[in-house]
Amino acid sequence: MTNRLRASIRRFAISERATLSVEAVIILPILFWAYAAMLVFWDTYRSEMLATRTTYTIGDILSRSETVDTAELTRMNGLYASLSGAREGAQTRISLVRAELAADGETVETQLRWSHGMDGAPAHTNMSGLDSRLPEMVAGDQMIIVETFQYYRPFFNIGLTDRTISRFSFTRPRAAQLLCSDCSGV
């Protein structure tokens, strides 16, 4: 009896039958997780890239205009949501700043001319937080600032958390001055 048991154990130990199914049970979950991770990382990168491109596109469209109104700015938010592929929560804030000579006649100060926020993004009321993000400007120069925000939730939980994708761009108007007929001036 013990010889028979030893022989059975020896045959089982050297047998190579069913190793493929054991390997598959070990490897397939890892392969599925890796495939889902690649999809999520690719989609996150794609969403970030589309948000950046769309923000620059809105700035370029506005830089070619001479006058805008709040209805047109609101349409820009719809354009952002459409072009960026935002699944939920797209917000846009558009502002115009102008560089002016300070009272001393030598230093240049940037002043907020107008700002308009759409779909929950509050309009700027002053220059706090904007000065450090703008390039050097000369007196009389203007910049259109486009800020976009969208909520991003990954398809699968692979370790990436929900996040807000935010983009900031500034563009010099091509026309002499960009006027907003019904925006709240500051």
TORROBA-653956 format. One line per 2 residues: number of its first residue (from 1); their letters; for each residue x, y, z of N, C-alpha, C. Coordinates in steps of 0.05 Angstrom, whole numbers, plus 32768, in hexadecimal, padded with zeros to 4 digits. Layout:
REM residues N
NUM = A = X/Y/Z/X/Y/Z/X/Y/Z; ...
REM end
This chain:
REM residues 186
1 = MT = 8010/7FE8/8000/8000/8000/8000/8011/8019/8000; 8026/8019/8010/8037/8031/8011/8046/8034/7FF7
3 = NR = 804E/801E/7FEA/805C/8020/7FD1/8049/802C/7FBC; 8031/8024/7FBC/801D/802F/7FAA/8019/804D/7FAE
5 = LR = 8018/8055/7FC7/8014/8071/7FCE/802D/8081/7FC6; 8045/8076/7FCB/805D/8084/7FC2/805E/8086/7FA4
7 = AS = 8056/8072/7F96/8057/8073/7F79/8043/8088/7F6E; 802C/808A/7F7B/8018/809E/7F73/8022/80BA/7F77
9 = IR = 802F/80BE/7F8E/803A/80D9/7F94/8050/80DF/7F80; 8061/80CC/7F7A/8078/80D1/7F68/806D/80D7/7F4C
11 = RF = 8059/80C8/7F43/804D/80CE/7F28/8040/80EA/7F28; 8032/80F1/7F3E/8026/810C/7F3F/803C/8122/7F3E
13 = AI = 8052/811E/7F4C/8067/8132/7F4E/8075/8136/7F33; 8078/8121/7F23/8086/8125/7F0A/8073/8129/7EF2
15 = SE = 8059/8127/7EF7/8046/812B/7EE2/8045/8148/7ED9; 8041/814C/7EBF/803F/8168/7EB4/8024/816D/7EA9
17 = RA = 8011/815C/7EAE/7FF6/8161/7EA5/7FE9/8176/7EB6; 7FD8/8188/7EAA/7FC9/819D/7EB7/7FD9/81B4/7EC0
19 = TL = 7FF2/81B6/7EB9/8002/81CD/7EC1/7FF9/81E7/7EB3; 7FEE/81E3/7E9A/7FE5/81FB/7E8C/7FCD/8208/7E99
21 = SV = 7FBB/81F8/7EA3/7FA4/8204/7EB1/7FAC/8211/7ECC; 7FBF/8206/7ED9/7FC9/8212/7EF2/7FD6/822D/7EEC
23 = EA = 7FE7/822D/7ED8/7FF4/8246/7ED0/7FE0/825B/7EC7; 7FCB/8252/7EB9/7FB7/8265/7EB0/7FA8/8271/7EC7
25 = VI = 7FA2/8261/7EDB/7F94/826C/7EF3/7FA5/8281/7F01; 7FBF/827E/7F00/7FD1/8291/7F0D/7FD5/82AA/7EFC
27 = IL = 7FD8/82A7/7EE2/7FE0/82BD/7ED1/7FC8/82CD/7EC6; 7FB1/82C1/7EC0/7F9B/82D0/7EB4/7F91/82E7/7EC5
29 = PI = 7F8E/82E5/7EDF/7F86/82FD/7EEE/7F9A/8314/7EEC; 7FB3/830D/7EEB/7FC8/8322/7EE8/7FC6/832F/7ECD
31 = LF = 7FC1/831F/7EB8/7FBE/832A/7E9D/7FA6/833B/7E9B; 7F90/8333/7EA7/7F77/8344/7EA6/7F7C/835E/7EB4
33 = WA = 7F89/835D/7ECC/7F8E/8376/7EDB/7FA1/8388/7ECB; 7FB6/837C/7EBE/7FC8/838D/7EAE/7FBA/8399/7E96
35 = YA = 7FA8/838B/7E8A/7F9A/8396/7E73/7F87/83AD/7E7C; 7F79/83A9/7E92/7F68/83BE/7E9D/7F79/83D6/7EA5
37 = AM = 7F90/83D2/7EB1/7FA2/83E8/7EB9/7FAB/83F8/7EA0; 7FB2/83EA/7E8B/7FBA/83F7/7E73/7FA4/8408/7E68
39 = LV = 7F8B/83FE/7E68/7F74/840D/7E5E/7F70/8426/7E6F; 7F71/8424/7E89/7F6D/843B/7E9B/7F83/844F/7E97
41 = FW = 7F9C/8447/7E97/7FB2/845A/7E93/7FB0/8468/7E78; 7FA9/8459/7E63/7FA6/8465/7E49/7F8F/8479/7E49
43 = DT = 7F78/8472/7E55/7F62/8484/7E55/7F68/849D/7E66; 7F76/849A/7E7C/7F7E/84B2/7E8C/7F90/84C4/7E7C
45 = YR = 7FA4/84B9/7E6F/7FB6/84C9/7E5E/7FA6/84D7/7E48; 7F94/84C8/7E3B/7F84/84D4/7E25/7F72/84EB/7E30
47 = SE = 7F66/84E8/7E47/7F55/84FD/7E52/7F66/8515/7E59; 7F7E/8512/7E64/7F8F/8528/7E6B/7F98/8537/7E51
49 = ML = 7F9F/8527/7E3C/7FA8/8533/7E23/7F91/8542/7E15; 7F79/8537/7E15/7F63/8545/7E08/7F5B/855E/7E17
51 = AT = 7F5D/855D/7E32/7F57/8575/7E42/7F6B/858C/7E3B; 7F84/8585/7E38/7F99/8599/7E32/7F94/85A4/7E16
53 = RT = 7F90/8593/7E02/7F8C/859D/7DE7/7F73/85AE/7DE5; 7F5D/85A6/7DF2/7F44/85B5/7DF0/7F47/85D0/7DFE
55 = TY = 7F55/85D1/7E14/7F5A/85EB/7E22/7F68/85FE/7E0F; 7F7D/85F5/7E02/7F8C/8606/7DEF/7F7B/860E/7DD7
57 = TI = 7F6A/85FC/7DCF/7F58/8602/7DB8/7F45/8618/7DBF; 7F39/8617/7DD7/7F27/862C/7DDF/7F35/8647/7DE1
59 = GD = 7F4D/8647/7DEC/7F5D/8660/7DED/7F63/866B/7DD1; 7F69/8659/7DBE/7F6E/8662/7DA3/7F55/866D/7D95
61 = IL = 7F3E/8660/7D9A/7F25/866B/7D8E/7F20/8686/7D99; 7F22/868A/7DB3/7F1D/86A4/7DBF/7F31/86B9/7DB7
63 = SR = 7F4A/86B1/7DB2/7F5E/86C4/7DAA/7F58/86D0/7D8E; 7F49/86C2/7D7E/7F42/86CC/7D63/7F29/86DD/7D64
65 = SE = 7F1B/86E0/7D7A/7F03/86F0/7D7D/7F09/870C/7D86; 7EF8/871E/7D7F/7EFB/873A/7D89/7EE7/873F/7DA0
67 = TV = 7ECF/8733/7D9E/7EBC/8736/7DB3/7EAF/871B/7DB9; 7EA8/8717/7DD2/7E9A/86FF/7DDA/7E84/8707/7DEE
69 = DT = 7E72/86F5/7DF3/7E5E/86FA/7E07/7E5C/86E0/7E18; 7E4C/86E1/7E2D/7E4B/86CA/7E3F/7E3F/86B2/7E32
71 = AE = 7E2D/86B6/7E1F/7E22/869F/7E10/7E37/8690/7E00; 7E49/869F/7DF4/7E5F/8693/7DE5/7E73/8685/7DF8
73 = LT = 7E78/8691/7E0E/7E8A/8685/7E22/7E7E/866B/7E2D; 7E63/866B/7E31/7E56/8653/7E3A/7E57/863D/7E24
75 = RM = 7E55/8644/7E0B/7E59/8631/7DF5/7E75/8625/7DF6; 7E88/8635/7DFE/7EA4/862B/7E00/7EA6/8614/7E15
77 = NG = 7E96/8616/7E2A/7E95/8601/7E3E/7E89/85E7/7E31; 7E74/85EA/7E21/7E69/85D3/7E13/7E7D/85C7/7DFF
79 = LY = 7E8C/85D9/7DF2/7EA1/85D0/7DE0/7EB6/85C0/7DEF; 7EBE/85CA/7E06/7ED2/85BC/7E16/7EC8/85A0/7E1E
81 = AS = 7EAF/859F/7E27/7EA4/8585/7E30/7EA3/8572/7E18; 7E9C/857C/7E01/7E99/856B/7DE9/7EB5/8562/7DDF
83 = LS = 7EC8/8574/7DDC/7EE2/856D/7DD0/7EF3/855D/7DE3; 7EF1/8563/7DFD/7F02/8554/7E10/7EF7/8539/7E18
85 = GA = 7EDE/8534/7E10/7ED2/851A/7E17/7ECC/8518/7E35; 7EC7/852E/7E42/7EC2/852D/7E5F/7EA8/851E/7E63
87 = RE = 7EA9/850A/7E74/7E91/84FA/7E7A/7E7F/8507/7E8E; 7E8B/8518/7E9F/7E7B/8526/7EB4/7E8B/853D/7EBE
89 = GA = 7E7C/8552/7EC6/7E88/8568/7ED5/7E9C/857A/7EC6; 7E97/8582/7EAD/7EA9/8594/7E9F/7EA3/85B1/7EA7
91 = QT = 7EB7/85C0/7EAF/7EB5/85DC/7EB7/7ECA/85EC/7EA8; 7EC3/8605/7EA2/7ED6/8617/7E95/7ED5/8632/7EA2
93 = RI = 7EEC/863F/7EA4/7EEE/865B/7EAD/7F00/866A/7E9A; 7EF5/8680/7E8F/7F04/8690/7E7C/7F07/86AC/7E87
95 = SL = 7F1F/86B6/7E86/7F25/86D1/7E91/7F37/86E0/7E7E; 7F37/86FA/7E81/7F48/870B/7E71/7F58/871D/7E85
97 = VR = 7F72/871D/7E82/7F83/872E/7E93/7F92/8741/7E81; 7F99/8758/7E8C/7FA7/876D/7E7D/7FBE/8778/7E8E
99 = AE = 7FD5/877C/7E83/7FEB/8788/7E91/7FEB/87A6/7E8E; 7FED/87B3/7EA4/7FED/87D1/7EA5/8004/87DB/7EB4
101 = LA = 800D/87F3/7EAE/8022/87FF/7EBE/8017/8806/7EDA; 8027/8801/7EEE/801F/8808/7F0A/8021/8826/7F0E
103 = AD = 8018/882F/7F25/8018/884C/7F2B/8034/8857/7F2A; 8049/8847/7F30/8064/8852/7F2F/806F/8856/7F13
105 = GE = 8060/884C/7EFF/8067/884F/7EE3/807D/883D/7ED9; 8087/882B/7EEA/809D/8819/7EE1/8095/87FC/7EE3
107 = TV = 8087/87F4/7EF7/8080/87D7/7EFA/8066/87D2/7EEB; 8063/87B9/7EE3/804B/87B1/7ED4/803A/879F/7EE7
109 = ET = 8021/87A5/7EE8/800E/8796/7EF8/7FFA/8789/7EE5; 7FF2/8770/7EEC/7FDD/8764/7EDC/7FC2/8768/7EEA
111 = QL = 7FAE/876E/7EDA/7F93/8774/7EE5/7F7F/8761/7ED7; 7F6D/8758/7EE7/7F58/8747/7EDD/7F42/8759/7ED0
113 = RW = 7F3E/8755/7EB6/7F2A/8766/7EA8/7F0E/875A/7EAB; 7F0B/8740/7EA6/7EF2/8732/7EAA/7EF7/8714/7EAD
115 = SH = 7EE4/8707/7EB9/7EE6/86EA/7EBD/7ECA/86DE/7EBC; 7EC8/86C6/7EB1/7EAE/86B9/7EAF/7EB2/869B/7EB3
117 = GM = 7EA4/868F/7EC7/7EA5/8673/7ECD/7E8B/8665/7EC4; 7E8E/864D/7EBA/7E77/863E/7EB0/7E74/8623/7EBF
119 = DG = 7E5B/861B/7EC3/7E54/8601/7ECF/7E61/85FD/7EEB; 7E60/8611/7EFB/7E6A/860E/7F16/7E86/8619/7F1C
121 = AP = 7E95/861F/7F07/7EB0/862B/7F0B/7EAC/8648/7F12; 7EB5/8651/7F29/7EB1/866D/7F30/7EC3/8680/7F20
123 = AH = 7EB8/8697/7F1A/7EC8/86AB/7F0B/7EDD/86B6/7F1F; 7EF4/86BE/7F13/7F09/86CB/7F24/7EFF/86E7/7F2C
125 = TN = 7F06/86EF/7F44/7EFE/870A/7F4D/7F17/871C/7F50; 7F2F/8710/7F51/7F48/871F/7F52/7F5E/870E/7F46
127 = MS = 7F76/8718/7F47/7F8D/870B/7F3B/7F9B/86F6/7F4D; 7F90/86F2/7F65/7F9E/86DF/7F76/7F9F/86C3/7F6A
129 = GL = 7FB6/86B8/7F6A/7FB9/869D/7F5E/7FBF/869E/7F40; 7FBA/86B4/7F33/7FBF/86B5/7F16/7FDA/86C1/7F0F
131 = DS = 7FE3/86D5/7F1F/7FFD/86E2/7F19/8014/86CF/7F16; 8015/86BC/7F27/802C/86A9/7F27/802B/8696/7F0F
133 = RL = 8015/8693/7F03/8012/8680/7EEC/8014/868D/7ED1; 8016/86A8/7ED0/8017/86B6/7EB7/8034/86BD/7EAF
135 = PE = 803A/86BF/7E95/8054/86C7/7E8D/8058/86E5/7E91; 8070/86EE/7E8E/8076/870B/7E8F/8066/8719/7E79
137 = MV = 805A/8730/7E80/804A/873F/7E6D/8054/875B/7E6C; 8052/8768/7E55/8059/8785/7E53/8040/8795/7E56
139 = AG = 8043/87AF/7E5D/802C/87C0/7E60/801B/87C1/7E47; 8001/87BE/7E4A/7FEE/87BE/7E33/7FE9/87A2/7E28
141 = DQ = 7FF7/878E/7E31/7FF3/8773/7E28/7FDB/8766/7E35; 7FCE/8754/7E27/7FB7/8745/7E32/7FBB/8727/7E2F
143 = MI = 7FAE/8718/7E41/7FAF/86FB/7E3F/7F93/86F0/7E45; 7F8B/86DD/7E34/7F72/86CE/7E38/7F7A/86B5/7E49
145 = IV = 7F6E/86B1/7E5F/7F74/869A/7E70/7F5C/8687/7E6E; 7F62/866F/7E67/7F4D/865A/7E66/7F55/8645/7E7A
147 = ET = 7F43/8640/7E8D/7F47/862B/7EA1/7F30/8617/7E9D; 7F37/85FD/7E9C/7F23/85E8/7E98/7F26/85D4/7EAE
149 = FQ = 7F10/85C8/7EB6/7F0F/85B3/7ECB/7EFC/859E/7EC2; 7F04/8585/7EC7/7EF1/856F/7EC2/7EF6/8559/7ED6
151 = YY = 7EE1/854C/7EDF/7EE3/8536/7EF2/7EEA/851D/7EE2; 7EFD/850D/7EEB/7F04/84F4/7EDE/7F03/84DD/7EF1
153 = RP = 7EF5/84C9/7EEA/7EF3/84B0/7EF9/7EFD/8499/7EE8; 7F11/848A/7EF1/7F1B/8473/7EE2/7F05/845E/7EDE
155 = FF = 7F07/844F/7EC8/7EF3/843A/7EC3/7EF6/8423/7ED7; 7F0E/841C/7EDE/7F13/8406/7EF1/7F24/8410/7F08
157 = NI = 7F20/8404/7F1F/7F30/840B/7F36/7F4B/83FC/7F36; 7F5F/8409/7F2C/7F7A/83FC/7F2B/7F8E/840B/7F3C
159 = GL = 7F84/841E/7F4C/7F95/842D/7F5D/7F95/844B/7F57; 7F8A/8453/7F40/7F88/8470/7F3A/7F6E/847A/7F47
161 = TD = 7F70/8491/7F53/7F58/849C/7F60/7F49/84AF/7F4D; 7F30/84B5/7F54/7F21/84C9/7F45/7F30/84E3/7F48
163 = RT = 7F30/84F4/7F33/7F3F/850C/7F33/7F31/8522/7F23; 7F39/853A/7F27/7F30/8551/7F17/7F47/8558/7F04
165 = IS = 7F42/8557/7EEB/7F57/855F/7ED7/7F53/857D/7ED3; 7F67/858D/7ED9/7F65/85AA/7ED6/7F7C/85B3/7EC4
167 = RF = 7F75/85C5/7EB2/7F88/85D0/7E9F/7F87/85EF/7E9F; 7F9D/85FB/7E9A/7FA0/8619/7E9A/7FAF/8621/7E82
169 = SF = 7FA4/8633/7E72/7FB3/863D/7E5B/7FAF/865B/7E58; 7FC2/8668/7E4D/7FC0/8685/7E47/7FC8/8689/7E2A
171 = TR = 7FB9/869C/7E1E/7FBD/86A2/7E02/7FBA/86C0/7DFE; 7FCC/86CB/7DEE/7FCA/86E7/7DE8/7FB5/86EB/7DD2
173 = PR = 7FA2/86FE/7DD5/7F8E/8703/7DC1/7F9B/870D/7DA7; 7F92/8704/7D90/7F9C/870C/7D77/7F91/8727/7D6E
175 = AA = 7F78/872C/7D78/7F6C/8747/7D73/7F78/875A/7D87; 7F73/8773/7D83/7F7E/8788/7D94/7F75/8784/7DB1
177 = QL = 7F5C/877C/7DB4/7F51/877A/7DCF/7F39/8767/7DCE; 7F36/8756/7DE2/7F1F/8744/7DE4/7F0B/8750/7DF7
179 = LC = 7EF4/8757/7DED/7EDF/8763/7DFD/7EC9/874E/7E03; 7EBF/874F/7E1B/7EA8/873E/7E22/7E91/8750/7E28
181 = SD = 7E7C/874E/7E18/7E66/8762/7E1A/7E56/8760/7E33; 7E54/8748/7E3F/7E43/8745/7E57/7E50/8735/7E6D
183 = CS = 7E6B/8734/7E6D/7E7A/8726/7E82/7E7D/8739/7E9A; 7E7F/872D/7EB1/7E82/873E/7EC9/7E9F/8747/7ECB
185 = GV = 7EA2/8761/7EC9/7EBD/876D/7ECB/7EC5/876E/7EE8; 7EDE/876F/7EEC/7EE9/8770/7F08/7EF4/878B/7F0E
REM end
